[in-house]
Amino acid sequence: MATPMMELPKISVFDPLKGLLLTYFMPESCYDEFFINFYFLDVPCLKIVLSKGLGIGIILGSVMVKLPQILKLMGAKSTEGLSFNPVLLELLAITGTLTYSIANSFPFSAWGEALFLMLQTVAIGFLIMHYGGNTVKGVLFLGVYFGLVALLLSPFTPMSVVMAMQASNMPAIIIGRSLTANYPPSN
C-alpha cells in the first residue's frame, strides 16, 4: 500500500523579504507569480509593482526637494529674499492635498510626498520668522498650523471644507508665485 505524498510548501529565497514586499510593493498573488513560479511577465503584476515602486520613489525624492534650501538658510542664518506669505500659500496648497488624500483613505504612496513637502515648507516658514527675529511667533505658527491640520483631519471638519482646500491648490500656488515675483521680500 502506497503512502500518500505530502506536498511540500513552496519557498523562495525572497521569503525573508516577503513581508516588506507584500506591504509596500505587491499583493501575495504577484509575489507568488514572481518569486514562487518565477514568471516575471505577468502584466497586471508588473503594473502594480511599477506603480507602487514609482510612488515610493516619488516619496523618497520629495524628502530631498527643499532640504538643500533649508540647510542653506540654516547655514547662512538668514532668510533674506524669502517672504512668509508665499510660503503660507504654498503650505495651504500642500495641506489641501494632504488632508484630502488622508480623508479619502488614499494609500500612503499617493500622499506621502505631500507629507514631506509639508514638513519642509513648515520648517522654511518657521525659519523665516526665526531669522527675522520673531522666534516666538515662529513657534506659535508651528503650534497653530499643526493644530489646524489635526482639526482638518478630525471628524469635526466637513468633507466640503477639505474638498474646497483641495480645489484651492492651483489658485493658492499662482497667487503665491505672483507675490514672490512682484513684491520685495519681507522678514
ROZA-979348 format. One line per field, with one value per residue: residue in three letters; x, y, z of N, C-alpha, C in turn. Coordinates in Angstrom, 3 decimals. Atoms other than C-alpha are relative to their C-alpha. Example, Ala and Ser with C-alpha at 12.3 -4.5 7.8 and 13.67 -1.06 7.14 Angstrom:
BEGIN
residu (ALA,SER)
nx (0.890,-0.820)
ny (-1.190,-1.190)
nz (0.000,-0.060)
cax (12.300,13.670)
cay (-4.500,-1.060)
caz (7.800,7.140)
cx (0.900,-0.770)
cy (1.200,1.090)
cz (0.000,0.730)
% end
This chain:
BEGIN
residu (MET,ALA,THR,PRO,MET,MET,GLU,LEU,PRO,LYS,ILE,SER,VAL,PHE,ASP,PRO,LEU,LYS,GLY,LEU,LEU,LEU,THR,TYR,PHE,MET,PRO,GLU,SER,CYS,TYR,ASP,GLU,PHE,PHE,ILE,ASN,PHE,TYR,PHE,LEU,ASP,VAL,PRO,CYS,LEU,LYS,ILE,VAL,LEU,SER,LYS,GLY,LEU,GLY,ILE,GLY,ILE,ILE,LEU,GLY,SER,VAL,MET,VAL,LYS,LEU,PRO,GLN,ILE,LEU,LYS,LEU,MET,GLY,ALA,LYS,SER,THR,GLU,GLY,LEU,SER,PHE,ASN,PRO,VAL,LEU,LEU,GLU,LEU,LEU,ALA,ILE,THR,GLY,THR,LEU,THR,TYR,SER,ILE,ALA,ASN,SER,PHE,PRO,PHE,SER,ALA,TRP,GLY,GLU,ALA,LEU,PHE,LEU,MET,LEU,GLN,THR,VAL,ALA,ILE,GLY,PHE,LEU,ILE,MET,HIS,TYR,GLY,GLY,ASN,THR,VAL,LYS,GLY,VAL,LEU,PHE,LEU,GLY,VAL,TYR,PHE,GLY,LEU,VAL,ALA,LEU,LEU,LEU,SER,PRO,PHE,THR,PRO,MET,SER,VAL,VAL,MET,ALA,MET,GLN,ALA,SER,ASN,MET,PRO,ALA,ILE,ILE,ILE,GLY,ARG,SER,LEU,THR,ALA,ASN,TYR,PRO,PRO,SER,ASN)
nx (0.839,-0.814,0.343,0.189,-1.117,0.368,-0.495,-0.893,0.323,-0.880,-0.796,-0.821,-1.095,0.497,0.927,-0.293,0.468,1.397,0.840,-0.281,0.501,1.464,0.504,-0.244,-0.191,0.825,0.853,-0.599,0.082,-1.131,-1.188,-0.048,-0.347,-1.392,-1.052,0.250,0.123,-1.042,0.598,-0.200,0.661,1.410,0.227,0.653,-0.938,-1.023,0.611,0.122,-1.339,-0.518,0.737,-0.389,-1.416,-0.087,0.547,-1.000,-1.112,0.407,-0.022,-1.402,-0.520,0.578,-0.733,-1.161,0.363,-0.302,-1.059,-1.147,0.367,0.036,-1.392,-0.629,0.538,-0.554,-1.425,-0.143,0.740,0.746,1.010,0.097,0.480,1.221,1.126,0.822,1.318,-0.014,-0.221,1.276,0.913,-0.459,0.388,1.439,0.181,-0.509,0.889,1.225,-0.263,-0.249,1.218,0.955,-0.444,0.187,1.445,0.550,-0.683,-0.922,-1.194,-1.101,-0.769,0.687,-0.077,-1.233,-0.755,0.560,-0.407,-1.384,-0.039,0.608,-0.953,-1.098,0.528,0.213,-1.330,-0.406,0.814,-0.546,-1.311,0.225,0.342,-1.105,-1.116,0.512,0.061,1.309,0.002,1.228,1.055,-0.279,0.474,1.459,0.384,-0.067,1.098,1.284,0.085,0.224,1.332,0.964,-0.069,0.705,1.432,0.426,0.036,0.934,1.376,0.733,-0.100,0.806,-0.744,0.080,-1.116,-1.200,0.085,-0.255,-1.454,-0.624,0.332,-0.696,-1.438,-0.585,0.023,-0.943,-1.357,-0.151,-0.076,-1.272,-1.100,0.065,-0.501,-1.452,-0.568,0.345,-0.228,-1.278,0.129,0.147,-0.206)
ny (-1.174,-1.198,-1.105,-1.230,-0.946,-1.286,-1.088,-0.912,-1.419,-0.677,-1.029,-0.821,-0.690,-1.320,0.106,-0.947,-1.334,0.110,-0.967,-1.324,-0.048,0.022,-1.226,-1.226,0.091,0.904,0.954,1.336,0.715,-0.432,0.589,1.392,0.038,-0.394,0.639,1.435,0.556,-0.646,-0.566,-1.439,-0.743,-0.163,-1.426,-0.693,-0.111,-0.989,-1.322,-0.287,-0.209,-1.239,-1.112,-0.165,-0.373,-1.416,-0.767,-0.032,-0.815,-1.407,-0.359,-0.123,-1.216,-1.193,-0.265,-0.823,-1.163,-1.292,0.161,-0.888,-1.377,-0.102,0.028,-1.267,-1.041,0.205,-0.318,-1.450,-0.604,-1.104,0.342,-1.153,0.375,0.794,-0.667,0.980,0.189,1.052,1.293,0.346,0.429,1.318,0.911,0.212,0.944,1.310,0.498,0.439,1.312,0.966,0.315,0.632,1.374,0.784,0.097,0.968,1.278,0.372,0.636,-0.899,-0.289,-1.076,-1.286,-0.113,-1.140,-1.218,-0.028,-0.469,-1.391,-0.807,-0.134,-0.864,-1.354,-0.521,-0.354,-1.248,-1.060,-0.270,-0.649,-1.390,-0.761,0.093,-0.853,-1.364,-0.512,0.297,1.418,0.332,0.096,1.213,1.130,-0.120,0.441,1.468,0.529,-0.282,0.771,1.420,0.086,-0.072,1.258,0.995,-0.298,0.373,1.459,0.535,0.150,-1.255,-0.790,0.547,0.351,-1.121,-0.903,0.661,-0.060,-1.390,-0.213,0.700,-0.764,-1.287,0.205,-0.745,-1.440,-0.338,0.037,-1.112,-1.247,0.032,-0.276,-1.402,-0.802,0.143,-0.705,-1.417,-0.767,0.259,0.866,-0.648,0.908)
nz (0.000,0.162,-0.893,0.775,-0.089,-0.572,0.834,-0.722,0.243,0.952,-0.653,0.881,-0.687,-0.362,-1.124,-1.088,0.388,0.424,-0.705,0.557,1.376,-0.004,-0.615,0.761,1.443,0.805,-0.717,-0.119,1.286,0.817,-0.627,0.436,1.427,0.208,-0.797,-0.152,1.350,0.816,1.213,-0.186,1.075,-0.317,0.241,-1.124,-1.122,0.370,-0.144,-1.435,-0.563,0.574,-0.597,-1.410,-0.024,0.365,-1.116,-1.069,0.510,-0.089,-1.424,-0.410,0.634,-0.624,-1.239,0.331,0.810,-0.631,-0.991,0.274,-0.332,-1.458,-0.475,0.388,-0.894,-1.332,0.068,0.128,-1.106,0.604,1.005,0.897,1.323,-0.141,-0.632,-0.700,0.618,1.031,-0.646,-0.615,1.067,0.439,-1.070,0.168,1.103,-0.417,-1.046,0.675,0.601,-1.075,-0.749,0.919,0.240,-1.220,-0.251,0.947,-0.241,1.068,-0.570,-0.318,1.213,0.719,-0.698,-0.775,0.518,-0.600,-1.408,-0.110,0.459,-1.053,-1.109,0.425,0.187,-1.350,-0.521,0.648,-0.607,-1.331,0.135,0.411,-1.215,-0.958,0.417,0.048,-1.368,-0.594,-0.341,-0.733,1.018,0.760,-0.800,0.024,1.347,0.016,-0.810,0.656,1.237,-0.265,-0.592,1.101,0.756,-0.822,0.119,1.353,0.104,-0.992,0.483,-0.158,1.228,1.096,1.207,0.943,-0.307,0.512,1.466,0.398,-0.105,1.131,1.207,-0.021,0.206,1.118,-0.270,-1.070,0.545,0.949,-0.777,-0.716,0.950,0.419,-1.127,-0.009,1.146,0.068,-1.216,-0.638,-1.169,-1.307,-1.124)
cax (0.000,1.429,1.572,0.217,2.893,2.740,3.011,5.919,5.318,6.695,9.517,11.676,14.973,12.940,10.797,12.726,11.638,8.099,6.514,8.180,7.322,3.682,3.279,4.723,5.060,2.664,-0.223,0.508,-0.663,2.057,4.650,3.754,3.935,7.337,9.151,7.481,6.551,9.378,7.017,8.120,5.971,2.591,1.324,-1.159,1.527,4.121,1.726,1.117,4.813,5.770,3.049,3.938,7.659,7.229,5.064,7.709,10.421,8.497,8.069,11.785,12.605,10.265,12.312,15.124,13.167,13.564,16.253,19.091,17.222,16.636,20.304,21.393,19.088,20.362,23.985,23.541,21.354,19.266,16.113,16.838,14.994,12.128,8.708,6.370,3.095,4.051,5.308,1.994,0.040,2.191,1.513,-2.229,-1.964,0.112,-2.178,-5.215,-3.687,-2.554,-5.846,-7.954,-5.871,-5.947,-9.677,-10.331,-8.143,-5.745,-2.651,0.470,2.156,-0.450,0.066,3.437,5.062,2.707,3.598,7.325,6.791,4.533,7.124,9.847,7.645,6.641,10.339,11.008,8.090,9.475,12.979,11.647,10.135,13.056,15.769,13.521,13.716,10.292,11.101,8.106,5.793,7.514,6.793,3.220,2.951,4.051,1.515,-1.360,-0.539,-0.288,-3.413,-5.295,-4.045,-5.267,-8.637,-8.842,-8.157,-10.695,-14.324,-15.353,-14.338,-16.937,-15.673,-16.799,-14.124,-11.430,-12.644,-12.604,-8.998,-8.068,-9.808,-7.900,-4.483,-3.847,-5.112,-3.018,0.124,-0.464,-1.085,1.917,4.187,2.912,3.593,7.137,7.675,6.072,6.952,10.215,10.918,9.914,11.086)
cay (0.000,3.303,6.187,9.465,12.036,15.159,18.348,20.489,24.191,26.351,28.523,31.211,32.853,36.068,34.746,36.828,39.934,38.716,40.897,44.036,43.209,42.437,45.541,48.071,46.641,43.849,41.599,37.991,36.706,38.777,37.611,34.031,34.763,36.443,34.543,31.110,30.495,32.710,34.253,37.870,38.820,38.891,42.244,43.075,42.349,44.376,47.327,47.081,46.810,49.621,51.897,51.256,51.499,54.863,56.103,55.166,56.695,59.962,59.949,59.324,62.097,64.515,64.146,65.942,68.673,71.521,70.093,71.904,75.204,74.546,73.693,76.802,79.018,77.486,77.803,81.461,82.093,84.292,84.083,87.211,87.027,84.926,86.183,84.432,84.964,82.935,80.140,80.220,79.971,77.046,75.418,75.894,74.032,71.199,70.885,70.668,67.756,66.034,66.300,65.385,62.276,61.136,61.889,59.709,56.883,57.009,54.839,56.450,56.195,58.678,61.351,60.680,63.259,65.939,64.975,65.505,68.691,69.991,69.299,71.028,74.016,74.414,74.393,77.155,79.193,78.830,79.785,82.928,84.026,82.841,84.558,87.610,87.984,86.521,83.121,83.213,83.903,81.074,78.634,79.936,79.414,75.780,75.153,76.808,75.095,71.581,72.220,73.202,70.102,67.953,69.709,69.223,65.508,65.154,64.098,67.661,69.014,68.584,66.920,70.002,72.076,69.548,69.444,73.259,73.270,70.707,72.802,75.914,74.380,75.958,79.459,79.414,78.445,81.027,83.818,82.737,82.784,86.195,87.562,86.247,87.839,91.234,92.203,92.643,90.118,90.962,89.338)
caz (0.000,-1.093,1.324,0.031,-0.737,1.295,-0.745,0.378,0.859,-1.902,-0.702,-2.231,-1.392,-1.106,1.768,4.353,2.408,1.802,4.497,3.159,-0.447,0.370,2.497,0.074,-3.421,-4.362,-3.384,-2.451,-5.836,-7.531,-5.020,-5.906,-9.643,-9.394,-6.667,-6.492,-10.133,-11.498,-14.040,-14.370,-17.371,-15.631,-16.934,-14.139,-11.523,-13.425,-13.495,-9.746,-8.885,-11.261,-9.893,-6.258,-6.966,-8.686,-5.809,-3.272,-5.473,-5.630,-1.856,-1.322,-3.797,-2.039,1.123,-0.679,-2.503,-0.027,2.207,0.380,0.783,4.486,5.030,3.124,5.210,8.424,7.302,6.381,9.439,7.161,5.084,3.104,-0.199,1.174,2.133,4.549,2.629,-0.476,1.788,3.638,0.371,-0.754,2.597,2.036,-1.270,0.190,3.208,0.930,-0.948,2.231,4.122,1.066,0.436,4.053,4.385,1.335,2.685,-0.244,0.218,1.670,-1.723,-3.023,-0.334,1.263,-0.992,0.358,3.932,3.395,1.378,4.156,6.847,4.837,3.968,7.619,8.517,5.979,7.348,10.862,9.717,8.018,11.317,13.452,11.404,11.099,14.879,15.637,17.127,19.479,16.519,14.665,17.485,17.637,13.870,14.294,17.055,15.208,11.922,13.350,15.424,12.263,10.441,13.341,13.165,9.387,9.822,12.623,12.199,13.148,9.745,6.999,3.835,1.887,3.671,2.790,-0.821,-1.005,0.225,-2.419,-5.083,-3.974,-4.698,-8.070,-7.178,-3.984,-5.883,-8.625,-6.120,-4.060,-7.110,-8.181,-4.680,-4.890,-8.292,-7.620,-4.092,-2.281,0.478,3.987,7.164)
cx (0.882,-0.465,-0.156,1.181,-0.521,0.590,0.818,-0.405,1.003,0.733,0.852,1.118,-0.428,-0.963,0.348,-0.490,-1.492,-0.895,0.162,-0.586,-1.524,-0.580,0.088,-0.041,-1.021,-0.934,0.648,-0.041,1.171,1.314,0.167,0.406,1.495,0.996,-0.236,-0.028,1.067,-0.537,-0.014,-0.726,-1.503,-0.328,-0.738,0.941,1.099,-0.529,-0.086,1.361,0.603,-0.666,0.432,1.465,0.202,-0.525,0.997,1.211,-0.295,0.032,1.439,0.636,-0.517,0.688,1.132,-0.350,0.458,1.118,1.231,-0.287,-0.001,1.415,0.729,-0.471,0.613,1.491,0.251,-0.625,-0.778,-1.022,-0.220,-0.384,-1.250,-1.061,-0.930,-1.316,-0.002,0.223,-1.305,-1.005,0.403,-0.400,-1.501,-0.253,0.433,-0.933,-1.322,0.160,0.131,-1.295,-1.053,0.360,-0.215,-1.489,-0.662,0.676,0.857,1.222,1.120,0.802,-0.643,0.160,1.265,0.858,-0.481,0.404,1.417,0.160,-0.585,0.983,1.143,-0.466,-0.286,1.340,0.480,-0.798,0.502,1.330,-0.133,-0.315,1.174,1.149,-0.430,-0.164,-1.304,-0.117,-1.273,-1.169,0.186,-0.492,-1.530,-0.551,-0.015,-1.173,-1.351,-0.153,-0.312,-1.334,-1.085,0.001,-0.736,-1.512,-0.533,-0.122,-0.996,-1.394,-0.822,-0.015,-0.833,0.860,-0.018,1.142,1.299,0.018,0.266,1.493,0.722,-0.222,0.770,1.501,0.594,-0.085,1.001,1.437,0.238,0.142,1.324,1.185,-0.025,0.454,1.523,0.627,-0.185,0.376,1.370,-0.190,-0.152,0.196,-0.842)
cy (1.234,1.075,1.268,0.949,1.324,1.108,0.953,1.443,0.601,1.118,0.708,0.628,1.393,-0.034,0.920,1.427,0.035,1.035,1.403,0.132,0.046,1.292,1.187,-0.150,-0.837,-0.822,-1.391,-0.770,0.374,-0.533,-1.446,-0.109,0.264,-0.935,-1.478,-0.658,0.535,0.465,1.519,0.849,0.142,1.501,0.698,0.180,1.015,1.411,0.406,0.351,1.298,1.215,0.252,0.416,1.464,0.885,0.128,0.819,1.488,0.469,0.194,1.247,1.258,0.349,0.988,1.310,1.315,-0.079,0.855,1.463,0.197,0.043,1.299,1.138,-0.115,0.325,1.495,0.736,1.238,-0.564,1.174,-0.482,-0.859,0.804,-1.061,-0.289,-1.023,-1.403,-0.484,-0.473,-1.367,-1.061,-0.303,-1.046,-1.411,-0.620,-0.480,-1.379,-1.071,-0.398,-0.685,-1.473,-0.878,-0.205,-1.024,-1.361,-0.457,-0.661,1.021,0.377,1.115,1.355,0.179,1.172,1.297,0.124,0.567,1.434,0.932,0.233,0.957,1.449,0.653,0.430,1.311,1.176,0.373,0.738,1.458,0.848,0.035,0.939,1.448,0.606,-0.283,-1.484,-0.416,-0.127,-1.257,-1.241,0.001,-0.471,-1.526,-0.614,0.177,-0.854,-1.474,-0.232,0.031,-1.277,-1.096,0.208,-0.409,-1.514,-0.640,-0.158,1.283,0.835,-0.635,-0.272,1.145,0.997,-0.577,0.050,1.420,0.318,-0.652,0.793,1.322,-0.126,0.907,1.511,0.412,0.031,1.173,1.331,0.070,0.314,1.460,0.926,-0.027,0.849,1.513,0.832,-0.311,-0.882,0.805,-1.053,0.510)
cz (0.000,0.973,-0.843,0.218,0.540,-0.873,0.860,-0.264,-0.977,0.723,-1.036,0.824,0.454,1.185,1.173,-0.288,-0.328,0.674,-0.551,-1.400,-0.043,0.562,-0.945,-1.515,-0.761,0.867,-0.016,-1.311,-0.914,0.570,-0.471,-1.467,-0.216,0.669,0.303,-1.375,-0.959,-1.357,0.174,-1.046,0.214,-0.031,1.148,1.198,-0.299,0.165,1.469,0.586,-0.519,0.629,1.445,0.116,-0.345,1.130,1.135,-0.428,0.086,1.452,0.469,-0.604,0.663,1.311,-0.264,-0.700,0.624,1.027,-0.308,0.351,1.510,0.558,-0.335,0.903,1.388,0.029,-0.045,1.188,-0.464,-0.977,-0.946,-1.394,0.050,0.726,0.577,-0.730,-1.135,0.580,0.630,-1.051,-0.558,1.022,-0.052,-1.080,0.401,1.034,-0.591,-0.604,1.074,0.700,-0.876,-0.205,1.224,0.275,-0.919,0.081,-1.176,0.630,0.205,-1.245,-0.821,0.679,0.822,-0.435,0.644,1.468,0.143,-0.495,1.057,1.137,-0.360,-0.172,1.345,0.603,-0.601,0.572,1.384,-0.099,-0.437,1.235,0.978,-0.388,-0.209,1.386,0.718,0.357,0.717,-0.978,-0.847,0.721,0.048,-1.349,-0.074,0.764,-0.661,-1.250,0.287,0.709,-1.066,-0.833,0.768,-0.085,-1.367,-0.161,0.963,-0.613,0.108,-1.281,-1.102,-1.234,-1.010,0.232,-0.567,-1.530,-0.497,0.090,-1.171,-1.288,-0.066,-0.269,-1.076,0.218,1.079,-0.524,-0.950,0.748,0.752,-0.896,-0.456,1.123,0.042,-1.103,0.086,1.208,0.584,1.237,1.278,1.077,1.093)
% end
